Amino acid sequence: MIVRILAARFGDETAAQKVVALLRRRLDLGATDLSVAPLGGVDQPPGPASLLAGRFVDPRVSEVREIIRQAGGEIVADLDEGWTRPRAQGERSGARWNGLPSVGSARGRTS
């Protein structure tokens, strides 16, 4: 089953929370499938914006997008959930660094 991650910007938390409640009822979502958080950053317009983010099965994404749009939200991210998971070592297109020194490397030696 393909799962998509959607994130949407709302002008205020109240609008975002109303969409959360509606989506939970309509789509029978789990507690960790959908959340709202304050949105901030230098590239964001000033004001009390909120970000709604959630996991949705692919066949329902168009319905979710329409609900968000009708409530005044703006989709800011839409990606396959697979892109949010760590890749296996062999999938790293030749890159070896994983944030930790390799065994036997000069940085990793303690003696």
Secondary structure as GFF3:
##gff-version 3
##sequence-region A 1 111
A	DSSP	beta_strand	3	10	.	.	.	ID=ss1
A	DSSP	alpha_helix	13	27	.	.	.	ID=ss2
A	DSSP	beta_strand	34	38	.	.	.	ID=ss3
A	DSSP	beta_strand	50	57	.	.	.	ID=ss4
A	DSSP	three_ten_helix	58	60	.	.	.	ID=ss5
A	DSSP	alpha_helix	61	70	.	.	.	ID=ss6
A	DSSP	beta_strand	74	80	.	.	.	ID=ss7
A	DSSP	three_ten_helix	81	84	.	.	.	ID=ss8
A	DSSP	three_ten_helix	89	91	.	.	.	ID=ss9
###
